[in-house]
Amino acid sequence: MMMIAPVGGAKHRLLPSCSIIALLAALALPILAEAAGTRAGSTISNTASASFDTGGGTTTVDSNRVDLLVDEVLDVTVDSSNPADVPTTPGATGQVLTFSVTNNGNGVEAFGLTTIANAGGDNYDPVVTQTYLDNGDGIFDASADTLYTPGANDPSLDPDQSITVFVLATTPGTVVDGNRGIVSLVAAARTGTGDPGRSFAGQGEGGGDAVVGSTGADGTDAGAFVVSAATVTLVKSAVVTNSLGTADPIPGASITYTIVATVAGSGSVSGLAITDNIPADTSYAPGSITLGGSGLSDAADADAGDYNGSRINVMLGTVAGGQTRTVTFRTQID
């Protein structure tokens, strides 16, 4: 039984305890909504009725039933799934951009996919080589995902369904550090595209019309590569000392060579090595190789340096941009 109780000067309708419990339970449930709306091909039916009394009792009559077939709305969105620009290097192949294509319409629809890599607004044009349809795990794997062929295996999506699409590209070898290359993915409804409201008679799911939605039935979004490259410069200097206390390069004088390798750029280089032949008319000073001020042995062993009788060699390995490596060694003028 409902009760009316004054609270703060106003009257509030109190629900019985069971109704309160049901209300709280309902509020605790997530609100589910289908973005696509009523499924295309559904029938909306309605019949009106009227009741009247002519003196012999109440009579009810029904109207004719009105049936409406729900048309299909053609809508799609494309979203880049890359949280930031994807690093690449000059000449790199198989570089991957990831996109998501979502059917925002209310019927099953196939979408054709195309890419644009020369729209401008960047420093270079990536060369798109392949497009793949994800197998559902969100991770690119050429052996598990499906190579996309326009018109042959256009993705067909249910309402509100999404698919991950991978776009592969090659980076030209002429790019430099910091260059950006933009690639856009375009998805277009195979039934048709155009201005919102354009209708394709009888081509909707279930036999109704297909009507272009607010997206124009085609969607696009862009992803970008950024070149992370590195360059190496090498500067060599020499300091001469002799027994006379001067810097004159006379027989018997000692020459200390210093070689500085500087790596610039946002990328890194790998396998970096410094090699220097011992000059003619000089003799190598055994055990004189240093790296960063620490001595290295002449033998080809576990440390980074060696001397093979005619040249010194120091393996620097992988060095990131913004770092330097300094190598020294000594010779004596014969």
VEXDREN-2710 file (C-alpha; in Angstrom, 1 decimal):
% VEXDREN-2710
k/r/px/py/pz
1/MET/0.0/0.0/0.0
2/MET/1.3/3.5/-0.9
3/MET/1.5/6.2/1.7
4/ILE/1.7/10.0/1.3
5/ALA/4.0/11.6/3.8
6/PRO/5.0/15.3/4.0
7/VAL/8.7/15.9/3.9
8/GLY/10.1/19.4/4.0
9/GLY/6.8/20.9/3.1
10/ALA/6.4/18.6/0.0
11/LYS/4.5/15.4/-0.5
12/HIS/6.6/12.4/-1.6
13/ARG/5.2/9.0/-2.7
14/LEU/6.8/6.2/-0.7
15/LEU/7.3/2.9/-2.4
16/PRO/6.8/-0.4/-0.5
17/SER/10.0/-2.1/0.6
18/CYS/9.9/-4.6/-2.2
19/SER/9.6/-1.8/-4.8
20/ILE/12.6/0.0/-3.3
21/ILE/14.7/-3.1/-3.5
22/ALA/13.7/-3.6/-7.1
23/LEU/14.5/0.0/-7.9
24/LEU/18.0/-0.2/-6.3
25/ALA/18.7/-3.4/-8.2
26/ALA/17.8/-1.8/-11.5
27/LEU/20.0/1.2/-10.7
28/ALA/22.9/-1.1/-10.1
29/LEU/22.6/-2.7/-13.5
30/PRO/24.7/-1.3/-16.4
31/ILE/22.6/0.6/-19.0
32/LEU/23.0/-1.3/-22.3
33/ALA/22.3/0.5/-25.5
34/GLU/22.7/-0.4/-29.1
35/ALA/24.3/2.5/-31.0
36/ALA/22.9/1.1/-34.3
37/GLY/19.3/1.2/-33.1
38/THR/16.5/-1.1/-34.3
39/ARG/17.7/-3.7/-36.6
40/ALA/17.2/-3.1/-40.3
41/GLY/14.4/-5.3/-41.7
42/SER/12.4/-5.3/-38.5
43/THR/8.7/-4.6/-38.8
44/ILE/7.0/-2.0/-36.5
45/SER/3.3/-2.7/-36.2
46/ASN/0.6/-0.7/-34.6
47/THR/-3.2/-1.0/-34.3
48/ALA/-5.5/1.6/-32.8
49/SER/-8.8/0.8/-31.0
50/ALA/-11.9/2.8/-30.1
51/SER/-14.6/2.0/-27.6
52/PHE/-18.0/3.5/-27.5
53/ASP/-21.5/2.9/-26.0
54/THR/-24.6/3.2/-28.1
55/GLY/-26.9/2.3/-25.2
56/GLY/-26.5/-1.5/-25.4
57/GLY/-23.1/-1.7/-23.7
58/THR/-19.5/-0.9/-24.6
59/THR/-18.4/-1.8/-28.0
60/THR/-14.7/-1.9/-29.1
61/VAL/-13.5/-1.6/-32.7
62/ASP/-10.0/-1.9/-34.0
63/SER/-8.4/0.0/-36.8
64/ASN/-6.4/-1.5/-39.6
65/ARG/-2.8/-2.5/-38.7
66/VAL/-0.1/-0.2/-39.9
67/ASP/3.2/-2.0/-40.6
68/LEU/6.5/-0.1/-41.2
69/LEU/9.7/-1.9/-42.4
70/VAL/12.8/-0.4/-40.7
71/ASP/15.3/0.8/-43.3
72/GLU/19.0/0.2/-43.1
73/VAL/21.2/3.2/-42.1
74/LEU/24.6/3.1/-43.7
75/ASP/27.2/4.5/-41.2
76/VAL/30.8/3.6/-40.5
77/THR/33.7/5.0/-38.5
78/VAL/37.5/4.4/-38.8
79/ASP/39.8/5.1/-35.9
80/SER/43.6/4.9/-35.7
81/SER/44.6/2.4/-33.0
82/ASN/48.1/3.8/-32.7
83/PRO/48.5/5.8/-29.5
84/ALA/51.4/7.8/-31.1
85/ASP/53.4/8.0/-34.3
86/VAL/54.9/4.6/-35.1
87/PRO/58.8/4.7/-35.2
88/THR/60.4/3.7/-38.5
89/THR/63.9/3.9/-40.0
90/PRO/65.1/4.8/-43.5
91/GLY/64.5/1.9/-46.0
92/ALA/62.5/-0.1/-43.5
93/THR/59.9/-2.5/-44.9
94/GLY/56.7/-4.1/-43.4
95/GLN/56.1/-1.1/-41.1
96/VAL/52.6/-1.5/-39.5
97/LEU/49.8/1.0/-38.8
98/THR/46.7/-0.3/-36.9
99/PHE/43.1/0.9/-37.5
100/SER/39.7/-0.1/-36.3
101/VAL/36.7/-0.1/-38.6
102/THR/33.2/-0.1/-37.0
103/ASN/29.8/-0.6/-38.6
104/ASN/27.6/2.1/-36.9
105/GLY/24.6/1.2/-39.0
106/ASN/21.8/-1.0/-38.1
107/GLY/22.3/-3.8/-40.7
108/VAL/24.9/-6.1/-41.9
109/GLU/27.1/-4.3/-44.3
110/ALA/30.3/-4.9/-46.3
111/PHE/33.0/-2.2/-46.5
112/GLY/35.6/-1.6/-49.1
113/LEU/39.0/-0.4/-47.8
114/THR/41.4/1.9/-49.5
115/THR/44.5/3.8/-48.3
116/ILE/45.8/7.3/-49.0
117/ALA/49.5/8.1/-48.5
118/ASN/50.0/11.2/-50.5
119/ALA/47.5/13.7/-49.1
120/GLY/50.2/16.1/-47.8
121/GLY/50.8/17.6/-44.5
122/ASP/53.8/15.4/-43.8
123/ASN/57.4/15.1/-44.9
124/TYR/57.3/12.0/-47.1
125/ASP/54.9/9.5/-48.6
126/PRO/55.1/6.0/-47.1
127/VAL/54.7/3.3/-49.8
128/VAL/51.7/1.1/-48.8
129/THR/52.3/-2.5/-49.8
130/GLN/49.6/-4.6/-48.1
131/THR/46.5/-4.5/-46.0
132/TYR/45.5/-7.3/-43.6
133/LEU/42.3/-8.1/-41.7
134/ASP/42.9/-9.2/-38.2
135/ASN/42.0/-12.7/-37.0
136/GLY/40.6/-11.3/-33.8
137/ASP/43.6/-11.1/-31.5
138/GLY/44.6/-7.6/-32.3
139/ILE/48.2/-8.6/-33.0
140/PHE/49.6/-8.5/-36.5
141/ASP/50.8/-11.8/-37.8
142/ALA/51.0/-12.3/-41.6
143/SER/50.7/-16.1/-41.2
144/ALA/47.5/-15.8/-39.2
145/ASP/45.7/-12.7/-40.4
146/THR/44.0/-12.4/-43.8
147/LEU/45.5/-10.5/-46.7
148/TYR/42.9/-8.0/-47.9
149/THR/42.0/-8.0/-51.6
150/PRO/39.5/-5.2/-52.5
151/GLY/36.2/-6.5/-53.8
152/ALA/37.2/-10.1/-53.0
153/ASN/37.1/-10.2/-49.2
154/ASP/35.6/-6.9/-48.1
155/PRO/34.9/-7.2/-44.3
156/SER/31.2/-7.7/-43.7
157/LEU/30.2/-6.4/-40.2
158/ASP/27.1/-6.8/-38.1
159/PRO/25.7/-3.6/-36.5
160/ASP/28.1/-2.2/-33.9
161/GLN/30.7/-4.8/-34.9
162/SER/34.4/-3.7/-35.4
163/ILE/37.3/-5.2/-37.1
164/THR/41.0/-4.4/-36.7
165/VAL/42.9/-3.6/-40.0
166/PHE/46.7/-3.5/-40.4
167/VAL/48.2/-1.4/-43.1
168/LEU/51.8/-2.2/-44.1
169/ALA/54.2/0.3/-45.6
170/THR/57.8/0.7/-46.7
171/THR/59.8/3.8/-45.6
172/PRO/61.9/5.4/-48.4
173/GLY/65.6/5.3/-47.9
174/THR/65.9/9.0/-48.5
175/VAL/64.1/10.1/-45.3
176/VAL/65.9/11.7/-42.4
177/ASP/65.5/11.7/-38.7
178/GLY/62.2/13.3/-37.5
179/ASN/60.4/13.0/-40.9
180/ARG/56.7/12.1/-40.6
181/GLY/54.7/10.1/-43.1
182/ILE/50.9/9.9/-42.9
183/VAL/48.7/7.1/-44.2
184/SER/44.9/7.3/-44.0
185/LEU/42.5/4.3/-44.1
186/VAL/39.2/4.8/-45.8
187/ALA/36.2/2.4/-45.3
188/ALA/33.1/2.8/-47.6
189/ALA/29.8/1.0/-47.5
190/ARG/29.6/-1.3/-50.5
191/THR/25.8/-0.6/-50.8
192/GLY/26.7/3.1/-51.5
193/THR/27.9/6.4/-50.1
194/GLY/26.9/10.0/-50.4
195/ASP/25.3/12.9/-48.6
196/PRO/23.3/12.0/-45.5
197/GLY/19.8/11.0/-46.4
198/ARG/20.6/9.6/-49.8
199/SER/18.5/6.5/-50.3
200/PHE/19.1/3.2/-52.2
201/ALA/15.7/1.7/-52.9
202/GLY/15.3/-1.9/-51.8
203/GLN/19.0/-2.4/-51.0
204/GLY/18.7/-2.4/-47.2
205/GLU/18.9/-5.5/-45.1
206/GLY/15.5/-7.2/-45.0
207/GLY/14.3/-5.6/-48.2
208/GLY/13.9/-2.0/-47.1
209/ASP/15.8/0.9/-48.4
210/ALA/19.4/1.7/-47.4
211/VAL/19.8/5.3/-46.3
212/VAL/23.1/7.1/-45.9
213/GLY/23.7/8.2/-42.4
214/SER/25.5/11.1/-40.8
215/THR/29.0/9.8/-41.7
216/GLY/28.2/9.7/-45.5
217/ALA/28.6/5.9/-45.3
218/ASP/32.4/6.3/-45.5
219/GLY/34.8/6.9/-42.7
220/THR/38.5/7.8/-42.6
221/ASP/41.3/8.3/-40.1
222/ALA/45.0/8.7/-40.3
223/GLY/48.0/7.1/-38.7
224/ALA/51.6/8.3/-39.0
225/PHE/55.2/7.0/-39.1
226/VAL/58.0/9.0/-37.6
227/VAL/61.6/8.4/-38.7
228/SER/63.9/7.5/-35.9
229/ALA/67.3/7.6/-37.5
230/ALA/70.8/8.2/-36.4
231/THR/74.0/9.5/-38.0
232/VAL/77.6/8.9/-36.9
233/THR/80.4/11.5/-37.1
234/LEU/84.1/10.6/-36.4
235/VAL/86.7/13.1/-35.3
236/LYS/90.3/12.2/-34.9
237/SER/93.1/14.2/-33.3
238/ALA/96.7/13.7/-32.4
239/VAL/98.9/14.9/-29.6
240/VAL/102.7/14.6/-29.9
241/THR/105.2/14.5/-27.0
242/ASN/109.0/13.9/-27.2
243/SER/112.0/13.7/-25.0
244/LEU/112.8/17.3/-25.6
245/GLY/109.6/18.4/-23.9
246/THR/108.2/19.8/-27.2
247/ALA/105.4/18.8/-29.5
248/ASP/107.6/18.3/-32.5
249/PRO/107.0/14.9/-34.4
250/ILE/110.7/13.8/-34.3
251/PRO/112.0/10.2/-34.4
252/GLY/111.2/8.6/-31.0
253/ALA/108.3/10.9/-30.3
254/SER/105.1/9.5/-29.0
255/ILE/101.8/10.2/-30.8
256/THR/98.5/9.8/-28.9
257/TYR/95.6/9.5/-31.2
258/THR/92.0/10.3/-30.0
259/ILE/89.0/9.2/-32.0
260/VAL/85.6/10.5/-30.9
261/ALA/82.5/8.9/-32.4
262/THR/79.3/11.0/-32.0
263/VAL/75.9/9.5/-32.7
264/ALA/73.1/12.1/-33.5
265/GLY/69.4/11.6/-34.1
266/SER/66.5/10.1/-32.2
267/GLY/67.4/6.5/-33.3
268/SER/70.4/4.3/-32.7
269/VAL/73.1/2.5/-34.6
270/SER/74.1/-1.1/-34.1
271/GLY/77.4/-2.9/-34.7
272/LEU/79.4/0.4/-34.5
273/ALA/83.1/-0.3/-34.6
274/ILE/86.2/1.9/-34.9
275/THR/89.2/0.6/-36.9
276/ASP/92.4/2.5/-37.4
277/ASN/95.5/1.3/-39.3
278/ILE/98.9/2.0/-37.6
279/PRO/100.6/4.7/-39.7
280/ALA/103.7/3.9/-41.7
281/ASP/107.0/4.9/-40.1
282/THR/105.4/4.4/-36.6
283/SER/105.2/1.5/-34.2
284/TYR/102.2/0.6/-32.1
285/ALA/102.6/1.1/-28.3
286/PRO/101.5/-2.3/-26.9
287/GLY/98.5/-2.1/-24.4
288/SER/97.7/1.5/-25.3
289/ILE/94.1/1.1/-26.5
290/THR/91.5/2.8/-24.3
291/LEU/87.7/3.1/-24.5
292/GLY/86.1/5.9/-22.5
293/GLY/89.4/6.1/-20.5
294/SER/89.5/2.4/-19.6
295/GLY/92.3/0.2/-20.9
296/LEU/91.6/-2.6/-23.3
297/SER/93.8/-5.6/-24.1
298/ASP/95.5/-6.1/-27.4
299/ALA/94.2/-9.7/-27.7
300/ALA/90.9/-10.6/-29.5
301/ASP/89.2/-11.6/-26.3
302/ALA/86.2/-10.7/-24.2
303/ASP/86.8/-6.9/-24.1
304/ALA/85.9/-4.6/-26.9
305/GLY/89.4/-3.9/-28.4
306/ASP/92.2/-5.7/-30.1
307/TYR/95.4/-5.1/-32.1
308/ASN/96.2/-7.6/-34.9
309/GLY/99.7/-6.4/-35.9
310/SER/98.6/-3.7/-38.3
311/ARG/95.6/-2.0/-37.0
312/ILE/93.5/-1.4/-33.8
313/ASN/89.9/-2.3/-33.6
314/VAL/87.3/-1.3/-31.0
315/MET/83.7/-2.7/-31.0
316/LEU/81.2/-0.2/-29.7
317/GLY/78.0/-2.2/-30.3
318/THR/74.7/-0.4/-30.2
319/VAL/74.9/3.3/-29.5
320/ALA/71.8/5.6/-29.2
321/GLY/71.5/9.1/-30.6
322/GLY/73.0/11.8/-28.4
323/GLN/75.9/9.6/-27.1
324/THR/79.6/9.7/-27.8
325/ARG/82.3/7.1/-27.6
326/THR/86.0/8.0/-27.2
327/VAL/88.9/5.7/-28.2
328/THR/92.6/6.4/-27.8
329/PHE/95.8/4.6/-28.7
330/ARG/99.5/5.4/-29.0
331/THR/102.3/5.0/-31.5
332/GLN/105.9/5.9/-31.6
333/ILE/107.7/7.5/-34.6
334/ASP/110.4/5.2/-35.9
END
